[in-house]
């Protein structure tokens, strides 16, 4: 079904640093950026909320 259906995660990715105030102040993420015309090969949910 999916090209990476046999891939398995290890659960070791630490996502906390990207939510640190210093990181956010430096990078100021806005949700804008390049994207493919075709949807990704895995179910993806991208959510941005207001302050």
C-alpha positions in Angstrom: 0.0 0.0 0.0 2.6 2.6 1.1 6.2 2.5 -0.2 7.6 2.4 3.3 5.0 0.0 4.9 7.8 -2.2 6.2 9.6 0.7 8.0 9.4 0.8 11.8 10.1 3.7 14.1 12.4 3.4 17.1 10.9 6.3 19.0 14.2 8.0 19.7 13.6 11.3 18.0 13.5 14.1 20.6 11.2 16.8 19.3 11.4 19.0 22.3 14.2 21.3 21.1 12.2 22.7 18.2 9.6 24.0 20.8 12.2 25.8 22.9 11.6 29.6 23.0 15.1 30.3 21.8 14.7 28.1 18.7 11.3 29.5 17.9 12.5 33.1 18.3 15.4 32.4 15.9 13.5 30.5 13.3 10.0 32.1 13.6 8.1 29.2 11.9 5.1 30.4 9.9 4.0 27.3 8.0 5.1 28.7 4.7 7.4 26.8 2.4 7.8 24.6 -0.6 5.6 21.6 -1.1 5.0 18.9 -3.8 2.0 19.0 -6.0 1.2 15.4 -5.1 0.3 14.5 -1.5 3.0 12.7 0.6 3.2 8.9 0.5 2.2 8.6 4.1 -0.9 10.1 5.9 0.2 13.5 7.2 -1.5 16.1 9.4 0.0 19.6 9.5 -1.6 21.8 12.0 -0.9 25.5 12.8 -2.8 27.4 15.4 -3.1 31.0 16.3 -1.3 32.4 19.4 
